[in-house]
Amino acid sequence: MRESEMTGGWKEEEPATTATENEIGNQGQEPEGRNRESGRKKGSFFKELIVYAVIIVLCVTVVPRYVVQRTQVSGISMLKTLEDEESLLVEKVSYYFNDPSRFDIITFYPKGREHDEYYIKRVIGLPGETIQITGNTIYINGRVLEEHYGREAMQSGGIAEEPIKLGKNEFFVLGDNRNDSIDSRDEEVGIVKKDNIDGHAILRIYPFSKFGTIQNKNS
């Protein structure tokens, strides 16, 4: 009988611990596909974070400066149309393409954009027109302007008591509360340049009971 048969064979078996160690090693390693998926998720998260940050910056800086802005009325110069502390939305896009129309309610910087203070008034005179105020009557190019915005009869025409010829890109503005308004009749404000016009008030957003568009037409 061959020796191998007598002893049951001399073939050595692999140590039992070998398989166990391999299994332990595999358990401690992440599959390569899972690592790639995790990396993609992290990259996507940071990309979204950057996009959101850019949107926030645009909303805080660019939108109020060039598109639309919330503003609050201060004072009573625009009574009976606008009241003190009412909140409005002012859009800024339309005047990039068109001039303000007569009776638009605008916000503007009377002394230039380098100053923080801005006013809100109604456009009365347009570029190229001659305006004069006699008593309570407004004349545009020698003809009476029919309008009903004034809260009461004007006591003074200010610098417009004598005819004023508006130049290119110049506007004459009045507050609706004519006797309690510093506007184009006053040398402190005077004629408003288009470059100093900031926007067009279009919507009242507060108080909620008066939410709605603002009357800009003489009707």
C-alpha positions as CSV (number, residue, x, y, z in Angstrom):
1,M,0.0,0.0,0.0
2,R,1.2,3.4,-0.9
3,E,2.3,5.6,1.9
4,S,-0.1,8.3,1.0
5,E,-3.0,5.9,1.5
6,M,-1.8,4.7,4.8
7,T,-1.5,8.1,6.4
8,G,-4.5,9.5,4.7
9,G,-2.3,11.8,2.6
10,W,0.2,14.4,3.4
11,K,-1.6,17.3,1.7
12,E,-1.5,20.3,4.0
13,E,-4.7,22.3,4.5
14,E,-4.6,26.1,4.5
15,P,-4.8,27.6,8.0
16,A,-8.4,28.2,9.1
17,T,-7.5,31.7,10.1
18,T,-6.7,32.8,6.5
19,A,-10.3,33.1,5.4
20,T,-11.3,34.8,8.5
21,E,-8.6,37.4,8.2
22,N,-9.6,38.1,4.6
23,E,-13.2,38.6,5.6
24,I,-12.1,41.0,8.3
25,G,-10.0,43.0,5.8
26,N,-12.9,43.2,3.4
27,Q,-15.2,44.5,6.1
28,G,-12.8,47.3,6.9
29,Q,-12.7,48.7,3.3
30,E,-15.4,50.7,1.5
31,P,-16.2,49.4,-2.0
32,E,-14.6,51.6,-4.6
33,G,-18.0,52.4,-6.2
34,R,-19.3,53.7,-2.9
35,N,-16.4,56.0,-2.5
36,R,-17.0,57.5,-5.9
37,E,-20.7,58.0,-5.1
38,S,-19.8,59.7,-1.8
39,G,-17.4,62.0,-3.6
40,R,-20.0,63.0,-6.1
41,K,-22.5,63.8,-3.4
42,K,-20.0,66.1,-1.6
43,G,-19.1,67.8,-4.9
44,S,-22.8,68.4,-5.7
45,F,-23.4,69.8,-2.2
46,F,-20.7,72.3,-2.5
47,K,-21.8,73.4,-6.0
48,E,-25.3,73.9,-4.7
49,L,-24.0,75.9,-1.8
50,I,-22.0,78.2,-4.2
51,V,-25.1,78.7,-6.3
52,Y,-27.3,79.6,-3.3
53,A,-24.6,82.0,-2.1
54,V,-24.4,83.8,-5.5
55,I,-28.2,84.1,-5.5
56,I,-28.3,85.6,-2.0
57,V,-25.6,88.1,-3.0
58,L,-27.5,89.1,-6.1
59,C,-30.7,89.5,-4.1
60,V,-29.1,91.6,-1.5
61,T,-27.0,93.9,-3.8
62,V,-28.0,93.8,-7.5
63,V,-31.8,93.4,-7.3
64,P,-32.4,96.4,-5.0
65,R,-30.0,98.6,-7.0
66,Y,-31.2,97.8,-10.5
67,V,-34.5,95.8,-10.4
68,V,-36.9,96.4,-7.6
69,Q,-36.7,97.7,-4.1
70,R,-38.8,98.2,-1.0
71,T,-39.1,101.7,0.3
72,Q,-41.0,103.4,3.1
73,V,-42.7,106.8,2.8
74,S,-41.5,109.3,5.3
75,G,-43.6,112.4,5.9
76,I,-46.9,113.7,4.6
77,S,-45.9,115.4,1.3
78,M,-47.7,112.8,-0.8
79,L,-51.1,112.9,1.0
80,K,-53.8,112.1,0.0
81,T,-52.2,109.4,-2.2
82,L,-49.5,108.1,0.1
83,E,-49.3,108.2,3.9
84,D,-46.4,108.4,6.3
85,E,-44.7,105.0,7.0
86,E,-46.5,103.1,4.2
87,S,-44.3,100.6,2.4
88,L,-44.0,100.5,-1.4
89,L,-42.3,98.5,-4.1
90,V,-40.3,100.6,-6.5
91,E,-39.3,99.1,-9.9
92,K,-36.2,100.4,-11.6
93,V,-36.2,98.6,-15.0
94,S,-38.7,100.6,-17.1
95,Y,-36.8,103.9,-16.9
96,Y,-33.7,102.2,-18.4
97,F,-35.7,102.1,-21.7
98,N,-38.3,104.8,-21.4
99,D,-38.7,108.3,-19.8
100,P,-41.0,108.7,-16.8
101,S,-44.6,109.6,-17.9
102,R,-46.6,112.5,-16.6
103,F,-48.2,111.7,-13.2
104,D,-45.8,108.8,-12.5
105,I,-44.8,108.7,-8.8
106,I,-41.0,108.5,-8.8
107,T,-38.2,108.3,-6.2
108,F,-35.2,110.4,-6.9
109,Y,-32.0,112.0,-5.4
110,P,-32.4,115.8,-5.7
111,K,-28.7,116.4,-5.2
112,G,-27.3,113.4,-7.0
113,R,-26.9,109.7,-6.2
114,E,-23.9,110.3,-4.0
115,H,-26.4,111.5,-1.4
116,D,-28.3,109.0,0.7
117,E,-31.5,110.9,1.0
118,Y,-34.1,110.5,-1.7
119,Y,-37.6,111.9,-2.3
120,I,-40.8,110.6,-3.6
121,K,-43.0,112.9,-5.7
122,R,-45.2,113.0,-8.8
123,V,-44.0,114.0,-12.3
124,I,-45.8,117.1,-13.6
125,G,-43.6,118.6,-16.3
126,L,-41.7,116.6,-19.0
127,P,-38.5,117.4,-21.0
128,G,-38.8,120.3,-23.4
129,E,-42.0,121.7,-21.8
130,T,-42.4,125.1,-20.3
131,I,-44.1,125.0,-16.9
132,Q,-45.6,127.9,-14.9
133,I,-47.8,127.9,-11.8
134,T,-50.1,130.9,-11.3
135,G,-52.2,130.7,-8.2
136,N,-53.5,127.2,-8.1
137,T,-53.3,126.7,-11.8
138,I,-50.5,124.7,-13.5
139,Y,-49.7,125.7,-17.1
140,I,-47.8,123.4,-19.5
141,N,-46.7,125.2,-22.7
142,G,-49.3,127.9,-21.9
143,R,-52.2,125.5,-21.5
144,V,-53.9,124.6,-18.3
145,L,-53.0,121.2,-17.0
146,E,-56.1,119.3,-15.9
147,E,-55.2,117.2,-12.9
148,H,-56.9,116.3,-9.6
149,Y,-54.0,115.1,-7.4
150,G,-53.5,118.2,-5.3
151,R,-54.9,117.8,-1.8
152,E,-55.8,121.5,-1.6
153,A,-55.3,124.7,-3.5
154,M,-51.6,125.7,-3.8
155,Q,-50.5,128.8,-1.8
156,S,-47.3,129.3,-3.8
157,G,-45.9,128.4,-7.2
158,G,-42.3,128.9,-5.9
159,I,-39.7,129.3,-8.6
160,A,-42.4,128.2,-11.1
161,E,-44.3,131.4,-10.7
162,E,-42.2,132.5,-13.6
163,P,-42.1,130.2,-16.7
164,I,-39.5,127.5,-16.5
165,K,-38.2,125.8,-19.7
166,L,-37.3,122.2,-19.0
167,G,-34.2,120.9,-20.8
168,K,-33.5,117.5,-22.2
169,N,-33.9,114.8,-19.5
170,E,-35.3,117.3,-17.0
171,F,-38.5,116.8,-15.1
172,F,-40.7,119.0,-12.8
173,V,-42.2,117.2,-9.8
174,L,-44.8,118.1,-7.1
175,G,-46.0,116.4,-4.0
176,D,-49.7,115.8,-3.9
177,N,-49.9,117.6,-0.5
178,R,-48.9,120.8,-2.3
179,N,-48.7,123.1,0.7
180,D,-46.6,120.7,2.8
181,S,-44.2,119.5,0.2
182,I,-40.6,120.4,-0.7
183,D,-40.5,119.8,-4.5
184,S,-39.5,121.4,-7.8
185,R,-41.0,124.7,-6.7
186,D,-38.3,124.9,-4.0
187,E,-34.7,125.7,-5.0
188,E,-33.6,123.0,-2.5
189,V,-35.0,120.4,-5.0
190,G,-35.5,122.3,-8.3
191,I,-35.6,120.6,-11.6
192,V,-35.0,116.8,-11.5
193,K,-32.4,115.2,-13.8
194,K,-33.3,111.8,-15.2
195,D,-29.9,110.5,-14.1
196,N,-31.0,111.2,-10.5
197,I,-34.3,109.3,-10.8
198,D,-34.1,106.0,-9.0
199,G,-37.4,104.3,-9.7
200,H,-41.1,104.2,-10.3
201,A,-43.4,103.5,-7.3
202,I,-45.9,100.9,-8.5
203,L,-47.2,98.9,-5.5
204,R,-48.3,99.5,-1.9
205,I,-47.4,96.5,0.2
206,Y,-48.1,97.8,3.6
207,P,-50.5,98.3,5.4
208,F,-52.0,95.1,4.2
209,S,-55.5,96.6,4.2
210,K,-54.4,99.0,1.4
211,F,-52.3,96.5,-0.6
212,G,-52.5,97.2,-4.3
213,T,-51.2,99.2,-7.2
214,I,-50.6,103.0,-6.9
215,Q,-52.6,105.4,-9.0
216,N,-50.3,107.0,-11.5
217,K,-52.8,108.0,-14.1
218,N,-55.0,111.1,-14.2
219,S,-58.4,109.4,-14.3
